[in-house]
Amino acid sequence: MSNHWSGKHVVILGAARQGTALARYLVSKGARVVITDQRPAEQLNDARRGLEGLQIEWVCGGHPMTLLDGADLLCPSGGVPLDVPIIQEAKQRGIPLSNDSQIFLEVAPCKVIGLTGSAGKTTTTTLVYQMAQLSALPPRQAWVGGNIGNPLVSVLAQMGSQDLVVMELSSFQLEIMTRSPQVAVVLNITPNHLDRHGTMEAYTAAKAHILTHQAQEPGNAVVLGSEDHGSWNLRQLAHNQVWTFGHQPVPGYPGTFVRGESLWLRTDHETEIMPRSAILLRGDHNLLNVLAACATAAAAGISVQVMRAAVEGFRGVSHRLEFVRNWGGADWYNDSIATAPERSMAAIRSFTEPIVLLAGGRDKKLPWGDFAALVHERVDHLVAFGEARSIIQKAVGGADPGQRPFTFDSCAGLHDAVRAAALVISTGDVVLLSPGGTSFDEFRDFEERGEAFRQWVMEL
C-alpha cells in the first residue's frame, strides 16, 4: 500500500502535528483522507487552516463507527490509546493500523537511525543528530524527527539516498509498528507509561518492536545499554550486530565505555573518544547518554573526530536539567521532562549541592518508593504540587525533625510551588523542578510546564 496510495481510503485519528502531517502527505499521493478528532470543530481551527485547500473530510467531536465503512487503513496518532472503541472495531473488521512513522520508514530513501527508551531519548537523539549533521558533507543532509520536531513524512520529498535520518520513537508509536530503522537503539527500559500500557510486559513488548521488525541486512545494527536490564535483555531479539554502551566494556561486543577519565570506543581495536571533562552536561545519566550517542554514531559509520566535536559543543536540550538563573543565592534548574520518578531520581543524583525539589504533576501509576528513599537521603526541602502531591506525601511520609527532607510543602499548582521554594532557599542551594509526574493536570505538555516554570522563576 505504501507505494500505491491513489484511491485508498485512510482514516486518521487525531488532528495534532503527526495526524495533520500524515494527512498532507497522503493527499499528495492521491489517497482519500478523513481526519477525525474528539474535539469540537471550533477547537480545531488552526489545524483546519493548516490543511486548507486540500481534499480532506473532517469529522469533529467524536469517532463514529461509520468512519470505518470502506476504510483501507486506520492511523491513530500517538496520543490515542489503542483500547478506544473505533480501534477495537477496526481490528474486528480486519482493517490494518499504521502511523506517520511507519509510513515514513516504508519509503525512506536513506539510512535511518531510530532511538527509543524510557529516559534520555531526546537528549541522545539530538546529540546523534548533531553528529550526523557534522558528518553529512554537502550535498548530503541530516534530518531529525519522529517523536520530536517535525514528522518526517513532511520532508520526505526533500531527502536523498545519501542522507542520514535520526528518529526518536516512543512506545506509543512503536506499539503498532511493523517496520524498523537500519540502526535500532534501545537506551533503557524502566517503569513508565503504565497508565497507558498497563503492565511492564506490555510496555517492554512495545519498545521491543524496534528490534523484532528490523531486517537482517549488511550494515544494519542494534545498540543496547549493557547496564540496563530492560534494554540488555532484548539482545536475543536482535537480527544484526549488537553494539553496547556503559561504564564497562562488554567482552565480545563492539561499543563505548569509560576507562579512567576518558570515553573509549571498542571495535576491532580500542580508540579514545574524548576526556570526560569535554561533556558539558551534568549527571551520570548524561554520561550514559553521551556513551549511547557515540555507540550509535559508530554503528552508523560516523568518525570519532565527529563524535568529539559534537559533544564538545553540546549544552543539552530545553527542559532537561536546564539552568534557568541564580536567584536568592540558589541555582534554579528546569527538568520538566522528568515525567516518571526514575527520571527525577536521575536528576537528583546529578547534584552534590543541597536540593530544594519541586515534584508532582499527574501520577502515571508508577512506584514512588525508591524516589522517597532518595528524597530522604539527598533532598533538604521538598515541595509537592499538583494532583500527585498527596501520593508523594504518602510515599515520603512528611518531614521528621532533624531528617531530610527538613521541610515539606504541599501546593495545588506549580506557581505556588515556585513561591514556596523561594521561601526556603539558602545560598548555595539548587532548586530543581523534576516532577516525576506528567504535566496534564495543569499544562498541555511538559514543554509548556517548563516554560511556565522558567517564566515564574525569572519573575521572582
N, C-alpha and C positions, 0 to 999 in steps of 0.2 A: 504493500500500500504506500510505502514511503516515497516511491518514485512515480506513483500513479494516483495523485490526489484529485484529478479532474473528475467532477461529478460526485465525489464521495460526500456523504452526509456526516458531519462531525459536530458533536455537541461538546461544548466547553463549559465546565462548571467553575465559576468564579471569574470576576472581571478585574482582578488585580493585575500586576505587571506581567506575570507569567501567562495568564489567560489572554490578555489583550495582545501580547507579542505573538503568541501562537496563532491567534485568530488572523492577525495581519499576514503572517507567513502562509497559512493555509489558503486564505482567499487568493493570495498571489499565485498559488499553484492550481487554482480552479476548483477548490473544494466549496461545498455549500456549508456554511458555518452558522451555528446557533450558539449564542452566549446566554447562559442562564446564571442568575445571581439571586441570592436570598434577599438582598437589599432592595428597597423600593427604587423606582426609576429616578426619583429626584436626588437620591444619593449617588447615582452613577453618571451624573452629567459630565464629569471630567473624562471618565473612561469612554463615554459615547462620543464626546467631541474628538477624542484622540483617534477614533476609528471612523470619523465622519466621511461619507462618500464611498465607503466600502459596502458591498452587498452582504450584510450581516443581519441576522434576525436576533432580536433581543427578547428575552423572557425574564422579567424582573419580579421580585417579591416571592419567589419560590421555585421549586423544581417539579413541575407536573410530570407524571409518568408518560404522558403522551409525547414528550420530547424524544423518547426512545424509539418511537414508531419510525421505522425506516432508517435508523441510525446505523452507520458503519463503524463508528468509533466514539468512545466517551473519554474525554480528557479532563480529569479533576485537577484543579490547582492544588499545590502542596498543602495549603491550609485546610482542605476539605477532608474530613475523616472518611475512611473507606466504609464505615458502617452506616452511612446515610442511606435512606431508602432507595434513592434513584440509582445509586451504585450497586446496591444489592440486587435490584431489579435487573440492571444491565447484565450482571453476572448470570442471573437466572435465564436471561434471553440469549446468552452466549455472545454478547457484544463486548469486544475487547476494550481494555483500558490502556491509555498511554498518557504522556505528558510532554511538555516542551523539551525537556532534557533528553528523553528517549528519542523523540523525533529528530532532534539535532544530531544525536550520536549515530542514527541510522544513515545519515547522509553527509556527515562531516568529512571534508576532503583532506584532512591533515591529521597529524598525531594529536591525541587528546590525553592530557593528564587529569585524572579525576581524584579528588580528595574527599574523604568523609571521616567522621569521628565524633565523639561526644564533646570534646573540648579542643580548642586550638585550631579549628578548621579555617576560619577566616584569616587569622594571623599567618598560618602556614601557607594557605592558598595565595595570599597577597605576596608573601616573600618569594614563593616559587615563581609567581608571575613577574616579579622584579627581575629574577634570574633569567626567565625566558625572554624578557624584553632586552636585557643586556646581551643575550646570546643571538638574538634574531637580527642579523645584519640585513639591510635593505637588499632586495625587495621583500624579504621575509618579514612577517609581523607576528607579534604575540597578542593573544586575546585572553580575557578573563571574564567569567560569568557563571551562570548556573544559579546557585542559591544566593549569590551576592552579585551586585551590579546588575547589568542588563541581561535578560535572557538571550542566550547565544543564537537562537533562531533569528533574532532581529538583525544580526550582522553576518549571517551565513553566506549571503551572496557575495560578500567582500573578501571571503577567505580564499587563500591559495593552497596548493598542495604541499608547499614547503613551510607553511605557517605552523605555529605551536599554540594550542589552546590549553588553558588551565581552568579547571571547572570544579567549583565546590558543589558537593551533593549532600543533601540532608537525608535522613531516614525516611521522611515523608515522600521525597521524590523517589528514592530507591525502592520503596515498598512495592511499586507496581512495575518497575523497570526490568527489562529482559535484554538490555544492551549494556556493555561496559566499555570504559575507555581503555586505550592501549597501555597506559601506566595507571594502575589502580592502587590507591593509598588508603589504608585504614589506620588512623593515628592512634585511636584508643576506643574502647567501648566500656563506659561506666554508666550507672543508672541515670537515665534521662528520658523525658517524654513518655513516662509510663502512664500518664493520663491519656495519651493517645494510643500507645501500643498495648497497654495492659500488663504485659509481662516482659522480663528481661529477655526471655527466649524469643519472643516476637520481635522485640527491638533489635536484637542481635541478628536475627534472620533477615530483617530489612537491610541492615548495614552490609551483611554478607553478600547481597546481590551484586555488589560491585566486583566481587571475585568470581562468583559462580557463573556469571554470564560473560566472562571475559574469554575471548577466542584464544586458542593456543596457537600462537604465531611467533616467528622470529622477531625479536625486538620488543615484544610485549613484556611487561614486568609488573610485579606486585611489591609494595613497600609496606612493612608492618612494624609496629612498635614492639620490640622484643621484651620490654619490661612490663607491658600491659597485658594481662591475661586475656582480656576480651579480644584484643587485636591478635596476639600471638597464637591463640588457639584456633584461628582461622587459617593457619598456614597450610593445613591439609587440603583446603579447598582450592588452593592456587593451582592454576594450569600452566604457569610460567615461572621464570626465575624470581625467587623471593629475595628482596633486599631488606635490611634491618636498620633500625636506629635505636640508640640507647646509650647509657653511660658506659657500658662494656661491649666489646665486640662479641659476636656470636660465631663460634667456630663453624666453618663450612659455608658461611653466608657472606656475600658482599654487603657493605653497609657503612654507616657512620657511627663514631663512638668518641669518648673522651679519654685522653691519656695525659696525665699531668695537668697542665694549664692550657692544653690545645685541643681542638676538634680535629679528628682524623677520618680519612676515607680508606676503607679496605676493599680492593678489587683483587686482581692477581698480585698486587703489591700494596704497600701502605703509603699514603700521601698525607702530609699535614695540610689541613684546610686553612686554619686560622687560629690565633690565640683566642681564648675565651673572652679576653678583655675587649675584643672587637665587637662583641654583642652589646648593643645599647639597651636591650630590653631587660627588665627586672624579672627575677624568679626562675626557679629550676624548671618550671613548666615551659617557660620561653626558651630555655636552653634546649629542651626536647623538641620544641617547635622548630628551632634552627637546625638541629640534627636531622629532623624529619625532612625539612625543606632541602637540605644538602643531599640526603639519600635519594630523594625524589628526583632532584636535578641530575644526579649521577646516573640514575636509571634511565633518564631521558636523553643522556648523552651531552649534558652541559658541563663545561670545564670547571675545575676547581678555582681557577682565577676569576671566573664569572661569579661563582658562589660567594667568594670572599668579597668581591666588590659590592654585591647586592646587600650582604649582611652589614657591611661597614656603614652603609648609608641608611639603614632601615630603622626607623624610630617607632614602628608599630602602627596600629590601626585605631581609629577613634573608638572610644567606649571600652577599650581593653587596657586596663591599668594606665589610663591616660592621665597625665599630670595636668591639673586644672590651674592651680595657683597656690601660693603661700599666703595664708591669711590667719591672723591671730597667733602667729608663730608656728602654725601647723601646715604641713603639705597636704593638699586635698587631691584625691585621685578618683577618677571615674572609671569603674569597671562594671558598667551597666550590662554588659554582655553576659555576666555571670548569672545564668538563669537556672542553675542547679547547685545544691550545696557543695558538690565536689569542686565546682568552678570557684566558689567563694573560698574554699579551703586552699586552693592553689594560690589565690591572690593573697590571702593572709600570710602564707608561708614565704611570700616574696619580700617581706619587710622584717627588719630587726627592730625598728623603732616601735615605741608604744602606739597601739592602734585604737582608734575610735571607729567602730564598724557600723555601717548602716546596712541592715539586712531585712529582706521582706519581699513584698510583691504578692504574687499569687502562687500558691503551692502547686507542684506538679505530682503530688503523691509519691514523693521521694523521701528516703530516710534522712533524718536530721541528727542522728545520734553521734556520728563521727564529727560532724560540724560542731555540735555542742561541746564535745570534749576538747576540740581545738580552741574554741572560744574561751573555755576555762583556762587553757594553757597560755594563750597569746593575746587575747583582746582585753584591753583595760576598760573600755566603755562600749556598751552595746546599745544601739538604737534600732529597735524593730519597728517596721512600718507596714502598712497595707494589710491585705486580707490574711497574710501568713503570720502576722505578728503574734497571735495567740499560740499558734503552732510552735513558733520559735521560742516563745516564753516557756511553754511546757517542756520543750526539749532541753533548754538551757537551765531552767529552774530558777531564774531570777538572780539577784545579786546577794551573796553572803558576805558578811563583814570580813575584810582582810583578804578576800579571794577574788580572782578575776571571774567575770567582769565586775569591776568595782562599782559601776553604776549600770542600771538597765532602764531605758526609757521605751515606752510604747506609744507610737504615733499613728494616727489614722492614715496619713499620706506622706509622701516624700518631702514636700515643702516643710512640713512640721518637723520631719526628721533632720533636715539640714539645720534648722534653727535650734533643735535640741542638741545636735552635735556641737554647734558653735558655743554653747554654754558650758561644755565640759572640757574643751581642749586646753592643752598646755603647750608651751614652747617645746618643739622637738617631736610632737605627735605626728602621726599620719592619720588623716580622716579618709576612710576607704568606703566608697559606695560599691559594694559587691553583694548584690541582693540575695542570690540563691533561689529566687523565685522569678517567674515571668513578670512582665510589665502590664499584663492585660487587665488588672484590676483598676488601673488608673491611666494607662497610656496606650497608644496604638501599638507600639513595639519598643524594644529595648533602646533603639536609637532615639526615639522621642523622649524616653525616660532619661537617657544620658544627657541629652541636650537641655532638658529642664533642670537637671542637677547642675550642669555647668553654668547655666544662666543664674540660678539661685545662689550658687557659690560666688559668682562674680558680683552679685548684688550685695553681698554681706558688707 
